[in-house]
Structures are given as C-alpha cells and as structure tokens.
Amino acid sequence: GSVSSSGQTSPQRAVVEGVQGRVTDTKERPVVGALITPTSHDVPSPAIPEIAILTDDEGHYVWHLSPGQYTLTVSADGYAPAAQRVTVTSRQTTTLNFQLEPAR
C-alpha cells in the first residue's frame, strides 16, 4: 500500500516576520509587563494584529509584524518610555532590545 501524505504538513519551518527582544533596566534586570506599542511609518500602513504586547517574566517580547518601517515604544511603570525605529524585513525576525531608565 502506498503511504498517504494527507494530514502531514511538509517540514516547513514557520516563518516569523517581526521583532523580538528583551526589555531590561539599567542594572540589566528584566522589566516585566512593559507595554510595547508599534507605529508604522508605511503608507498605507499594514494592519497590526495586536494593539499592544507586554513583556514576559524574562522581560522578553515577540511581535509578528509585516515587513516595513516601525517605531516601537516601550513604557513601564516607574520607567521613562523609550522608542526605537526598526525595519522589519521579509522572512526574518529582527532583534531589538530596550534598556529603560528609571523615571525621574
């Protein structure tokens, strides 16, 4: 009997486009629950699937974004907000780390 390949997905690696990174404070400690908001610079701007993303217990975040130019803004209680511009390229995950200064 021939082996049917129905239900079998070809071993394609999941292609994740977007940005990932860590948010730490000036002492390299993870900032948990920091709010990350993207702003697209492209016209027309691509749909951004989530409104905002929070960092996890390691201060890590992953955001799936369409290729293009964005500014990511990070804000967290007790810290001054930080923003960085990033270019998301097709079929690649860009690493963008943030270091937050304590709020004055």
Gaussian input, Z-matrix of N, CA and C with variables (Angstrom, degrees):
# hf/3-21g

backbone

0 1
 N
 C     1     B1
 C     2     B2     1     A1
 N     3     B3     2     A2     1     D1
 C     4     B4     3     A3     2     D2
 C     5     B5     4     A4     3     D3
 N     6     B6     5     A5     4     D4
 C     7     B7     6     A6     5     D5
 C     8     B8     7     A7     6     D6
 N     9     B9     8     A8     7     D7
 C    10    B10     9     A9     8     D8
 C    11    B11    10    A10     9     D9
 N    12    B12    11    A11    10    D10
 C    13    B13    12    A12    11    D11
 C    14    B14    13    A13    12    D12
 N    15    B15    14    A14    13    D13
 C    16    B16    15    A15    14    D14
 C    17    B17    16    A16    15    D15
 N    18    B18    17    A17    16    D16
 C    19    B19    18    A18    17    D17
 C    20    B20    19    A19    18    D18
 N    21    B21    20    A20    19    D19
 C    22    B22    21    A21    20    D20
 C    23    B23    22    A22    21    D21
 N    24    B24    23    A23    22    D22
 C    25    B25    24    A24    23    D23
 C    26    B26    25    A25    24    D24
 N    27    B27    26    A26    25    D25
 C    28    B28    27    A27    26    D26
 C    29    B29    28    A28    27    D27
 N    30    B30    29    A29    28    D28
 C    31    B31    30    A30    29    D29
 C    32    B32    31    A31    30    D30
 N    33    B33    32    A32    31    D31
 C    34    B34    33    A33    32    D32
 C    35    B35    34    A34    33    D33
 N    36    B36    35    A35    34    D34
 C    37    B37    36    A36    35    D35
 C    38    B38    37    A37    36    D36
 N    39    B39    38    A38    37    D37
 C    40    B40    39    A39    38    D38
 C    41    B41    40    A40    39    D39
 N    42    B42    41    A41    40    D40
 C    43    B43    42    A42    41    D41
 C    44    B44    43    A43    42    D42
 N    45    B45    44    A44    43    D43
 C    46    B46    45    A45    44    D44
 C    47    B47    46    A46    45    D45
 N    48    B48    47    A47    46    D46
 C    49    B49    48    A48    47    D47
 C    50    B50    49    A49    48    D48
 N    51    B51    50    A50    49    D49
 C    52    B52    51    A51    50    D50
 C    53    B53    52    A52    51    D51
 N    54    B54    53    A53    52    D52
 C    55    B55    54    A54    53    D53
 C    56    B56    55    A55    54    D54
 N    57    B57    56    A56    55    D55
 C    58    B58    57    A57    56    D56
 C    59    B59    58    A58    57    D57
 N    60    B60    59    A59    58    D58
 C    61    B61    60    A60    59    D59
 C    62    B62    61    A61    60    D60
 N    63    B63    62    A62    61    D61
 C    64    B64    63    A63    62    D62
 C    65    B65    64    A64    63    D63
 N    66    B66    65    A65    64    D64
 C    67    B67    66    A66    65    D65
 C    68    B68    67    A67    66    D66
 N    69    B69    68    A68    67    D67
 C    70    B70    69    A69    68    D68
 C    71    B71    70    A70    69    D69
 N    72    B72    71    A71    70    D70
 C    73    B73    72    A72    71    D71
 C    74    B74    73    A73    72    D72
 N    75    B75    74    A74    73    D73
 C    76    B76    75    A75    74    D74
 C    77    B77    76    A76    75    D75
 N    78    B78    77    A77    76    D76
 C    79    B79    78    A78    77    D77
 C    80    B80    79    A79    78    D78
 N    81    B81    80    A80    79    D79
 C    82    B82    81    A81    80    D80
 C    83    B83    82    A82    81    D81
 N    84    B84    83    A83    82    D82
 C    85    B85    84    A84    83    D83
 C    86    B86    85    A85    84    D84
 N    87    B87    86    A86    85    D85
 C    88    B88    87    A87    86    D86
 C    89    B89    88    A88    87    D87
 N    90    B90    89    A89    88    D88
 C    91    B91    90    A90    89    D89
 C    92    B92    91    A91    90    D90
 N    93    B93    92    A92    91    D91
 C    94    B94    93    A93    92    D92
 C    95    B95    94    A94    93    D93
 N    96    B96    95    A95    94    D94
 C    97    B97    96    A96    95    D95
 C    98    B98    97    A97    96    D96
 N    99    B99    98    A98    97    D97
 C   100   B100    99    A99    98    D98
 C   101   B101   100   A100    99    D99
 N   102   B102   101   A101   100   D100
 C   103   B103   102   A102   101   D101
 C   104   B104   103   A103   102   D102
 N   105   B105   104   A104   103   D103
 C   106   B106   105   A105   104   D104
 C   107   B107   106   A106   105   D105
 N   108   B108   107   A107   106   D106
 C   109   B109   108   A108   107   D107
 C   110   B110   109   A109   108   D108
 N   111   B111   110   A110   109   D109
 C   112   B112   111   A111   110   D110
 C   113   B113   112   A112   111   D111
 N   114   B114   113   A113   112   D112
 C   115   B115   114   A114   113   D113
 C   116   B116   115   A115   114   D114
 N   117   B117   116   A116   115   D115
 C   118   B118   117   A117   116   D116
 C   119   B119   118   A118   117   D117
 N   120   B120   119   A119   118   D118
 C   121   B121   120   A120   119   D119
 C   122   B122   121   A121   120   D120
 N   123   B123   122   A122   121   D121
 C   124   B124   123   A123   122   D122
 C   125   B125   124   A124   123   D123
 N   126   B126   125   A125   124   D124
 C   127   B127   126   A126   125   D125
 C   128   B128   127   A127   126   D126
 N   129   B129   128   A128   127   D127
 C   130   B130   129   A129   128   D128
 C   131   B131   130   A130   129   D129
 N   132   B132   131   A131   130   D130
 C   133   B133   132   A132   131   D131
 C   134   B134   133   A133   132   D132
 N   135   B135   134   A134   133   D133
 C   136   B136   135   A135   134   D134
 C   137   B137   136   A136   135   D135
 N   138   B138   137   A137   136   D136
 C   139   B139   138   A138   137   D137
 C   140   B140   139   A139   138   D138
 N   141   B141   140   A140   139   D139
 C   142   B142   141   A141   140   D140
 C   143   B143   142   A142   141   D141
 N   144   B144   143   A143   142   D142
 C   145   B145   144   A144   143   D143
 C   146   B146   145   A145   144   D144
 N   147   B147   146   A146   145   D145
 C   148   B148   147   A147   146   D146
 C   149   B149   148   A148   147   D147
 N   150   B150   149   A149   148   D148
 C   151   B151   150   A150   149   D149
 C   152   B152   151   A151   150   D150
 N   153   B153   152   A152   151   D151
 C   154   B154   153   A153   152   D152
 C   155   B155   154   A154   153   D153
 N   156   B156   155   A155   154   D154
 C   157   B157   156   A156   155   D155
 C   158   B158   157   A157   156   D156
 N   159   B159   158   A158   157   D157
 C   160   B160   159   A159   158   D158
 C   161   B161   160   A160   159   D159
 N   162   B162   161   A161   160   D160
 C   163   B163   162   A162   161   D161
 C   164   B164   163   A163   162   D162
 N   165   B165   164   A164   163   D163
 C   166   B166   165   A165   164   D164
 C   167   B167   166   A166   165   D165
 N   168   B168   167   A167   166   D166
 C   169   B169   168   A168   167   D167
 C   170   B170   169   A169   168   D168
 N   171   B171   170   A170   169   D169
 C   172   B172   171   A171   170   D170
 C   173   B173   172   A172   171   D171
 N   174   B174   173   A173   172   D172
 C   175   B175   174   A174   173   D173
 C   176   B176   175   A175   174   D174
 N   177   B177   176   A176   175   D175
 C   178   B178   177   A177   176   D176
 C   179   B179   178   A178   177   D177
 N   180   B180   179   A179   178   D178
 C   181   B181   180   A180   179   D179
 C   182   B182   181   A181   180   D180
 N   183   B183   182   A182   181   D181
 C   184   B184   183   A183   182   D182
 C   185   B185   184   A184   183   D183
 N   186   B186   185   A185   184   D184
 C   187   B187   186   A186   185   D185
 C   188   B188   187   A187   186   D186
 N   189   B189   188   A188   187   D187
 C   190   B190   189   A189   188   D188
 C   191   B191   190   A190   189   D189
 N   192   B192   191   A191   190   D190
 C   193   B193   192   A192   191   D191
 C   194   B194   193   A193   192   D192
 N   195   B195   194   A194   193   D193
 C   196   B196   195   A195   194   D194
 C   197   B197   196   A196   195   D195
 N   198   B198   197   A197   196   D196
 C   199   B199   198   A198   197   D197
 C   200   B200   199   A199   198   D198
 N   201   B201   200   A200   199   D199
 C   202   B202   201   A201   200   D200
 C   203   B203   202   A202   201   D201
 N   204   B204   203   A203   202   D202
 C   205   B205   204   A204   203   D203
 C   206   B206   205   A205   204   D204
 N   207   B207   206   A206   205   D205
 C   208   B208   207   A207   206   D206
 C   209   B209   208   A208   207   D207
 N   210   B210   209   A209   208   D208
 C   211   B211   210   A210   209   D209
 C   212   B212   211   A211   210   D210
 N   213   B213   212   A212   211   D211
 C   214   B214   213   A213   212   D212
 C   215   B215   214   A214   213   D213
 N   216   B216   215   A215   214   D214
 C   217   B217   216   A216   215   D215
 C   218   B218   217   A217   216   D216
 N   219   B219   218   A218   217   D217
 C   220   B220   219   A219   218   D218
 C   221   B221   220   A220   219   D219
 N   222   B222   221   A221   220   D220
 C   223   B223   222   A222   221   D221
 C   224   B224   223   A223   222   D222
 N   225   B225   224   A224   223   D223
 C   226   B226   225   A225   224   D224
 C   227   B227   226   A226   225   D225
 N   228   B228   227   A227   226   D226
 C   229   B229   228   A228   227   D227
 C   230   B230   229   A229   228   D228
 N   231   B231   230   A230   229   D229
 C   232   B232   231   A231   230   D230
 C   233   B233   232   A232   231   D231
 N   234   B234   233   A233   232   D232
 C   235   B235   234   A234   233   D233
 C   236   B236   235   A235   234   D234
 N   237   B237   236   A236   235   D235
 C   238   B238   237   A237   236   D236
 C   239   B239   238   A238   237   D237
 N   240   B240   239   A239   238   D238
 C   241   B241   240   A240   239   D239
 C   242   B242   241   A241   240   D240
 N   243   B243   242   A242   241   D241
 C   244   B244   243   A243   242   D242
 C   245   B245   244   A244   243   D243
 N   246   B246   245   A245   244   D244
 C   247   B247   246   A246   245   D245
 C   248   B248   247   A247   246   D246
 N   249   B249   248   A248   247   D247
 C   250   B250   249   A249   248   D248
 C   251   B251   250   A250   249   D249
 N   252   B252   251   A251   250   D250
 C   253   B253   252   A252   251   D251
 C   254   B254   253   A253   252   D252
 N   255   B255   254   A254   253   D253
 C   256   B256   255   A255   254   D254
 C   257   B257   256   A256   255   D255
 N   258   B258   257   A257   256   D256
 C   259   B259   258   A258   257   D257
 C   260   B260   259   A259   258   D258
 N   261   B261   260   A260   259   D259
 C   262   B262   261   A261   260   D260
 C   263   B263   262   A262   261   D261
 N   264   B264   263   A263   262   D262
 C   265   B265   264   A264   263   D263
 C   266   B266   265   A265   264   D264
 N   267   B267   266   A266   265   D265
 C   268   B268   267   A267   266   D266
 C   269   B269   268   A268   267   D267
 N   270   B270   269   A269   268   D268
 C   271   B271   270   A270   269   D269
 C   272   B272   271   A271   270   D270
 N   273   B273   272   A272   271   D271
 C   274   B274   273   A273   272   D272
 C   275   B275   274   A274   273   D273
 N   276   B276   275   A275   274   D274
 C   277   B277   276   A276   275   D275
 C   278   B278   277   A277   276   D276
 N   279   B279   278   A278   277   D277
 C   280   B280   279   A279   278   D278
 C   281   B281   280   A280   279   D279
 N   282   B282   281   A281   280   D280
 C   283   B283   282   A282   281   D281
 C   284   B284   283   A283   282   D282
 N   285   B285   284   A284   283   D283
 C   286   B286   285   A285   284   D284
 C   287   B287   286   A286   285   D285
 N   288   B288   287   A287   286   D286
 C   289   B289   288   A288   287   D287
 C   290   B290   289   A289   288   D288
 N   291   B291   290   A290   289   D289
 C   292   B292   291   A291   290   D290
 C   293   B293   292   A292   291   D291
 N   294   B294   293   A293   292   D292
 C   295   B295   294   A294   293   D293
 C   296   B296   295   A295   294   D294
 N   297   B297   296   A296   295   D295
 C   298   B298   297   A297   296   D296
 C   299   B299   298   A298   297   D297
 N   300   B300   299   A299   298   D298
 C   301   B301   300   A300   299   D299
 C   302   B302   301   A301   300   D300
 N   303   B303   302   A302   301   D301
 C   304   B304   303   A303   302   D302
 C   305   B305   304   A304   303   D303
 N   306   B306   305   A305   304   D304
 C   307   B307   306   A306   305   D305
 C   308   B308   307   A307   306   D306
 N   309   B309   308   A308   307   D307
 C   310   B310   309   A309   308   D308
 C   311   B311   310   A310   309   D309

   B1=1.4424
   B2=1.5049
   B3=1.3100
   B4=1.4607
   B5=1.5279
   B6=1.3052
   B7=1.4655
   B8=1.5170
   B9=1.3243
   B10=1.4559
   B11=1.5236
   B12=1.3154
   B13=1.4585
   B14=1.5229
   B15=1.3311
   B16=1.4549
   B17=1.5215
   B18=1.3142
   B19=1.4517
   B20=1.5162
   B21=1.3133
   B22=1.4565
   B23=1.5272
   B24=1.3155
   B25=1.4559
   B26=1.5174
   B27=1.3042
   B28=1.4553
   B29=1.5230
   B30=1.3188
   B31=1.4712
   B32=1.5272
   B33=1.3067
   B34=1.4487
   B35=1.5100
   B36=1.3022
   B37=1.4490
   B38=1.5212
   B39=1.2995
   B40=1.4581
   B41=1.5272
   B42=1.2995
   B43=1.4480
   B44=1.5212
   B45=1.3165
   B46=1.4546
   B47=1.5182
   B48=1.3104
   B49=1.4533
   B50=1.5128
   B51=1.2923
   B52=1.4509
   B53=1.5061
   B54=1.3187
   B55=1.4534
   B56=1.5161
   B57=1.3085
   B58=1.4558
   B59=1.5187
   B60=1.3135
   B61=1.4542
   B62=1.5088
   B63=1.3224
   B64=1.4645
   B65=1.5112
   B66=1.3293
   B67=1.4584
   B68=1.5227
   B69=1.3353
   B70=1.4579
   B71=1.5237
   B72=1.3301
   B73=1.4573
   B74=1.5294
   B75=1.3156
   B76=1.4664
   B77=1.5209
   B78=1.3217
   B79=1.4711
   B80=1.5302
   B81=1.3411
   B82=1.4746
   B83=1.5232
   B84=1.3198
   B85=1.4630
   B86=1.5212
   B87=1.3512
   B88=1.4731
   B89=1.5146
   B90=1.3150
   B91=1.4617
   B92=1.5250
   B93=1.3284
   B94=1.4644
   B95=1.5236
   B96=1.3104
   B97=1.4564
   B98=1.5167
   B99=1.3361
   B100=1.4621
   B101=1.5273
   B102=1.3168
   B103=1.4580
   B104=1.5221
   B105=1.3372
   B106=1.4623
   B107=1.5242
   B108=1.3283
   B109=1.4690
   B110=1.5180
   B111=1.3265
   B112=1.4644
   B113=1.5252
   B114=1.3129
   B115=1.4583
   B116=1.5173
   B117=1.3130
   B118=1.4612
   B119=1.5171
   B120=1.3430
   B121=1.4562
   B122=1.5180
   B123=1.3221
   B124=1.4581
   B125=1.5212
   B126=1.3194
   B127=1.4708
   B128=1.5221
   B129=1.3336
   B130=1.4620
   B131=1.5219
   B132=1.3034
   B133=1.4614
   B134=1.5216
   B135=1.3232
   B136=1.4692
   B137=1.5190
   B138=1.3108
   B139=1.4603
   B140=1.5198
   B141=1.3061
   B142=1.4634
   B143=1.5250
   B144=1.3353
   B145=1.4684
   B146=1.5213
   B147=1.3255
   B148=1.4510
   B149=1.5209
   B150=1.3105
   B151=1.4578
   B152=1.5170
   B153=1.3187
   B154=1.4595
   B155=1.5174
   B156=1.3144
   B157=1.4557
   B158=1.5171
   B159=1.3271
   B160=1.4577
   B161=1.5215
   B162=1.3294
   B163=1.4622
   B164=1.5278
   B165=1.3320
   B166=1.4619
   B167=1.5386
   B168=1.3363
   B169=1.4719
   B170=1.5262
   B171=1.3199
   B172=1.4631
   B173=1.5208
   B174=1.3417
   B175=1.4591
   B176=1.5172
   B177=1.3364
   B178=1.4624
   B179=1.5255
   B180=1.3221
   B181=1.4629
   B182=1.5232
   B183=1.3202
   B184=1.4622
   B185=1.5190
   B186=1.3026
   B187=1.4493
   B188=1.5216
   B189=1.3469
   B190=1.4606
   B191=1.5215
   B192=1.3158
   B193=1.4626
   B194=1.5184
   B195=1.3157
   B196=1.4586
   B197=1.5230
   B198=1.3456
   B199=1.4605
   B200=1.5239
   B201=1.3146
   B202=1.4556
   B203=1.5138
   B204=1.3051
   B205=1.4643
   B206=1.5262
   B207=1.3096
   B208=1.4612
   B209=1.5302
   B210=1.3190
   B211=1.4527
   B212=1.5150
   B213=1.3385
   B214=1.4519
   B215=1.5187
   B216=1.3221
   B217=1.4550
   B218=1.5174
   B219=1.3191
   B220=1.4588
   B221=1.5201
   B222=1.3377
   B223=1.4573
   B224=1.5221
   B225=1.3154
   B226=1.4624
   B227=1.5201
   B228=1.3351
   B229=1.4596
   B230=1.5236
   B231=1.3140
   B232=1.4567
   B233=1.5111
   B234=1.3344
   B235=1.4606
   B236=1.5161
   B237=1.3177
   B238=1.4571
   B239=1.5235
   B240=1.3431
   B241=1.4620
   B242=1.5225
   B243=1.3157
   B244=1.4622
   B245=1.5134
   B246=1.3240
   B247=1.4625
   B248=1.5137
   B249=1.3296
   B250=1.4593
   B251=1.5145
   B252=1.3197
   B253=1.4602
   B254=1.5286
   B255=1.3173
   B256=1.4582
   B257=1.5240
   B258=1.3218
   B259=1.4571
   B260=1.5221
   B261=1.3216
   B262=1.4595
   B263=1.5266
   B264=1.3287
   B265=1.4555
   B266=1.5188
   B267=1.3071
   B268=1.4502
   B269=1.5320
   B270=1.3195
   B271=1.4629
   B272=1.5278
   B273=1.3215
   B274=1.4582
   B275=1.5137
   B276=1.3154
   B277=1.4512
   B278=1.5192
   B279=1.3111
   B280=1.4529
   B281=1.5252
   B282=1.3317
   B283=1.4604
   B284=1.5185
   B285=1.3222
   B286=1.4608
   B287=1.5213
   B288=1.3303
   B289=1.4557
   B290=1.5191
   B291=1.3079
   B292=1.4707
   B293=1.5246
   B294=1.3218
   B295=1.4529
   B296=1.5174
   B297=1.3211
   B298=1.4511
   B299=1.5292
   B300=1.3147
   B301=1.4590
   B302=1.5293
   B303=1.3372
   B304=1.4657
   B305=1.5132
   B306=1.3289
   B307=1.4618
   B308=1.5176
   B309=1.2973
   B310=1.4597
   B311=1.5188
   A1=111.22
   A2=114.34
   A3=118.14
   A4=109.50
   A5=115.51
   A6=119.93
   A7=108.15
   A8=115.18
   A9=118.49
   A10=109.47
   A11=116.00
   A12=119.04
   A13=111.06
   A14=116.14
   A15=117.09
   A16=109.67
   A17=115.33
   A18=119.43
   A19=112.77
   A20=116.90
   A21=118.89
   A22=108.28
   A23=115.93
   A24=117.91
   A25=107.76
   A26=116.20
   A27=118.84
   A28=107.98
   A29=117.43
   A30=119.32
   A31=111.37
   A32=114.70
   A33=119.49
   A34=107.79
   A35=116.45
   A36=118.23
   A37=107.96
   A38=115.49
   A39=118.89
   A40=108.06
   A41=115.14
   A42=120.02
   A43=107.68
   A44=115.07
   A45=119.22
   A46=108.19
   A47=115.07
   A48=119.85
   A49=107.48
   A50=115.38
   A51=117.23
   A52=111.59
   A53=114.51
   A54=121.98
   A55=108.22
   A56=116.09
   A57=120.40
   A58=107.54
   A59=115.85
   A60=118.52
   A61=110.95
   A62=114.76
   A63=121.12
   A64=109.50
   A65=113.83
   A66=121.13
   A67=106.68
   A68=116.16
   A69=120.61
   A70=109.03
   A71=114.81
   A72=118.67
   A73=108.77
   A74=116.18
   A75=119.86
   A76=111.95
   A77=118.08
   A78=121.51
   A79=110.75
   A80=116.33
   A81=122.37
   A82=112.75
   A83=118.39
   A84=120.10
   A85=108.38
   A86=117.06
   A87=118.50
   A88=111.06
   A89=115.69
   A90=121.79
   A91=106.52
   A92=116.05
   A93=122.00
   A94=109.37
   A95=116.56
   A96=120.60
   A97=113.73
   A98=116.66
   A99=119.04
   A100=108.36
   A101=115.48
   A102=121.91
   A103=109.33
   A104=116.01
   A105=121.00
   A106=108.40
   A107=115.64
   A108=120.51
   A109=109.24
   A110=117.97
   A111=120.26
   A112=110.92
   A113=114.75
   A114=121.64
   A115=106.87
   A116=116.64
   A117=120.32
   A118=110.03
   A119=115.73
   A120=120.64
   A121=111.94
   A122=116.96
   A123=120.05
   A124=110.57
   A125=115.50
   A126=121.76
   A127=107.75
   A128=119.50
   A129=124.71
   A130=110.48
   A131=117.53
   A132=118.86
   A133=109.74
   A134=116.73
   A135=119.74
   A136=110.03
   A137=115.21
   A138=119.70
   A139=109.12
   A140=116.04
   A141=120.71
   A142=106.62
   A143=117.09
   A144=118.95
   A145=113.62
   A146=118.02
   A147=118.94
   A148=109.70
   A149=115.35
   A150=119.90
   A151=109.29
   A152=116.03
   A153=120.43
   A154=108.18
   A155=115.91
   A156=121.44
   A157=107.15
   A158=116.13
   A159=121.47
   A160=109.57
   A161=116.38
   A162=120.18
   A163=109.91
   A164=115.40
   A165=120.71
   A166=110.45
   A167=115.28
   A168=120.25
   A169=113.05
   A170=116.85
   A171=120.34
   A172=111.55
   A173=116.09
   A174=119.18
   A175=111.96
   A176=116.87
   A177=121.60
   A178=110.63
   A179=115.53
   A180=119.91
   A181=108.77
   A182=115.54
   A183=122.53
   A184=106.49
   A185=116.95
   A186=120.17
   A187=109.14
   A188=115.99
   A189=121.08
   A190=108.20
   A191=116.06
   A192=121.25
   A193=109.74
   A194=116.05
   A195=120.29
   A196=109.02
   A197=116.78
   A198=118.74
   A199=111.68
   A200=116.45
   A201=120.86
   A202=111.07
   A203=114.61
   A204=122.07
   A205=109.17
   A206=115.50
   A207=120.83
   A208=109.56
   A209=113.86
   A210=119.90
   A211=106.99
   A212=116.47
   A213=120.49
   A214=108.01
   A215=115.34
   A216=120.98
   A217=108.44
   A218=116.46
   A219=121.86
   A220=107.81
   A221=115.61
   A222=119.16
   A223=109.06
   A224=115.68
   A225=121.41
   A226=107.97
   A227=115.43
   A228=120.21
   A229=110.30
   A230=115.75
   A231=120.06
   A232=114.24
   A233=117.58
   A234=120.79
   A235=110.42
   A236=115.16
   A237=119.75
   A238=108.11
   A239=118.61
   A240=119.63
   A241=111.55
   A242=115.70
   A243=121.73
   A244=108.27
   A245=116.40
   A246=120.93
   A247=108.77
   A248=115.58
   A249=121.14
   A250=108.57
   A251=114.48
   A252=119.71
   A253=108.31
   A254=115.47
   A255=119.82
   A256=108.67
   A257=115.82
   A258=121.75
   A259=108.19
   A260=116.61
   A261=121.60
   A262=106.91
   A263=115.95
   A264=119.98
   A265=109.76
   A266=114.89
   A267=122.01
   A268=110.97
   A269=115.86
   A270=124.39
   A271=113.22
   A272=116.72
   A273=119.23
   A274=109.93
   A275=115.33
   A276=120.76
   A277=107.95
   A278=115.98
   A279=121.59
   A280=108.61
   A281=116.28
   A282=120.21
   A283=109.34
   A284=115.52
   A285=121.26
   A286=107.61
   A287=115.51
   A288=120.94
   A289=110.50
   A290=115.28
   A291=120.84
   A292=109.07
   A293=114.83
   A294=120.45
   A295=107.35
   A296=116.38
   A297=120.81
   A298=110.21
   A299=114.37
   A300=121.10
   A301=108.59
   A302=117.08
   A303=118.44
   A304=110.74
   A305=115.11
   A306=118.96
   A307=109.22
   A308=115.89
   A309=120.24
   A310=110.06
   D1=142.70
   D2=177.78
   D3=-78.33
   D4=148.44
   D5=179.40
   D6=-86.74
   D7=118.83
   D8=179.59
   D9=-78.86
   D10=141.05
   D11=-178.34
   D12=-101.33
   D13=16.86
   D14=-178.84
   D15=-69.65
   D16=140.49
   D17=-179.98
   D18=82.15
   D19=-8.51
   D20=178.09
   D21=-96.30
   D22=126.51
   D23=175.49
   D24=-90.19
   D25=141.17
   D26=178.17
   D27=-64.57
   D28=148.62
   D29=-174.44
   D30=-71.48
   D31=65.87
   D32=176.72
   D33=-86.40
   D34=135.64
   D35=174.09
   D36=-75.46
   D37=138.47
   D38=178.31
   D39=-65.46
   D40=126.21
   D41=179.69
   D42=-90.87
   D43=119.61
   D44=-178.81
   D45=-115.14
   D46=114.74
   D47=174.46
   D48=-99.03
   D49=136.96
   D50=176.79
   D51=150.35
   D52=-153.15
   D53=-172.92
   D54=-129.51
   D55=140.26
   D56=172.58
   D57=-140.94
   D58=157.59
   D59=179.72
   D60=172.86
   D61=-169.87
   D62=-179.86
   D63=-125.94
   D64=149.24
   D65=175.08
   D66=-114.83
   D67=119.55
   D68=179.87
   D69=-127.01
   D70=166.28
   D71=174.10
   D72=-93.02
   D73=-174.64
   D74=-175.74
   D75=-69.23
   D76=-12.29
   D77=176.22
   D78=-101.41
   D79=16.66
   D80=177.37
   D81=67.18
   D82=17.83
   D83=175.87
   D84=-88.10
   D85=142.86
   D86=179.81
   D87=-65.18
   D88=141.31
   D89=173.44
   D90=-97.92
   D91=112.92
   D92=-175.41
   D93=-90.25
   D94=137.74
   D95=175.23
   D96=73.68
   D97=23.18
   D98=174.42
   D99=-71.80
   D100=142.57
   D101=-177.42
   D102=-93.51
   D103=125.83
   D104=-178.69
   D105=-114.02
   D106=124.84
   D107=-179.64
   D108=-125.47
   D109=127.99
   D110=178.15
   D111=-96.90
   D112=148.10
   D113=170.84
   D114=-124.82
   D115=126.81
   D116=179.52
   D117=-85.09
   D118=141.31
   D119=176.00
   D120=-101.03
   D121=0.39
   D122=-175.90
   D123=-88.92
   D124=147.43
   D125=176.69
   D126=-124.59
   D127=121.83
   D128=-6.50
   D129=-71.11
   D130=148.74
   D131=-176.21
   D132=-78.04
   D133=141.14
   D134=178.73
   D135=-69.09
   D136=157.41
   D137=176.82
   D138=-67.27
   D139=132.82
   D140=176.09
   D141=-101.47
   D142=117.76
   D143=-168.92
   D144=-64.03
   D145=-41.14
   D146=179.71
   D147=-105.29
   D148=158.93
   D149=177.24
   D150=-79.75
   D151=-43.98
   D152=-178.63
   D153=-158.75
   D154=159.59
   D155=-178.54
   D156=-130.75
   D157=145.45
   D158=178.20
   D159=-109.12
   D160=146.51
   D161=175.92
   D162=-73.60
   D163=152.26
   D164=-178.40
   D165=-89.32
   D166=-167.16
   D167=-175.68
   D168=-64.17
   D169=-18.44
   D170=178.14
   D171=-96.19
   D172=2.36
   D173=-175.65
   D174=77.96
   D175=14.97
   D176=-173.69
   D177=-97.42
   D178=148.50
   D179=174.87
   D180=-140.65
   D181=154.43
   D182=172.36
   D183=-135.39
   D184=131.19
   D185=-179.85
   D186=-132.85
   D187=120.43
   D188=177.68
   D189=-83.86
   D190=115.67
   D191=-179.17
   D192=-130.35
   D193=148.16
   D194=174.34
   D195=-67.28
   D196=153.32
   D197=177.25
   D198=-56.00
   D199=141.03
   D200=179.80
   D201=155.02
   D202=-170.68
   D203=-179.51
   D204=-102.35
   D205=132.49
   D206=179.90
   D207=-138.21
   D208=157.66
   D209=162.14
   D210=-114.24
   D211=127.01
   D212=175.72
   D213=-100.83
   D214=129.79
   D215=177.52
   D216=-112.31
   D217=132.06
   D218=-179.66
   D219=-116.52
   D220=129.13
   D221=175.64
   D222=-135.33
   D223=144.47
   D224=179.66
   D225=-150.98
   D226=150.41
   D227=179.51
   D228=-58.37
   D229=131.80
   D230=176.96
   D231=86.43
   D232=0.09
   D233=-178.63
   D234=-126.42
   D235=151.91
   D236=171.95
   D237=-75.17
   D238=138.89
   D239=179.77
   D240=-65.46
   D241=152.59
   D242=178.00
   D243=-130.19
   D244=147.50
   D245=178.65
   D246=-136.66
   D247=141.69
   D248=175.84
   D249=-139.37
   D250=144.54
   D251=176.40
   D252=-88.92
   D253=144.93
   D254=-177.36
   D255=-144.98
   D256=147.02
   D257=173.40
   D258=-109.82
   D259=121.32
   D260=176.57
   D261=-92.72
   D262=124.50
   D263=-179.98
   D264=-106.24
   D265=156.77
   D266=-174.88
   D267=-61.10
   D268=134.74
   D269=176.25
   D270=57.92
   D271=31.98
   D272=177.03
   D273=-141.31
   D274=148.52
   D275=172.68
   D276=-103.80
   D277=124.73
   D278=-179.53
   D279=-94.51
   D280=136.62
   D281=178.15
   D282=-95.62
   D283=127.19
   D284=-179.88
   D285=-137.25
   D286=108.34
   D287=179.79
   D288=-98.95
   D289=148.47
   D290=179.30
   D291=-122.76
   D292=144.68
   D293=170.64
   D294=-122.40
   D295=119.72
   D296=-174.40
   D297=-96.58
   D298=136.53
   D299=175.18
   D300=-88.55
   D301=144.96
   D302=174.71
   D303=-60.57
   D304=143.80
   D305=178.23
   D306=-66.99
   D307=140.61
   D308=179.29
   D309=-78.46

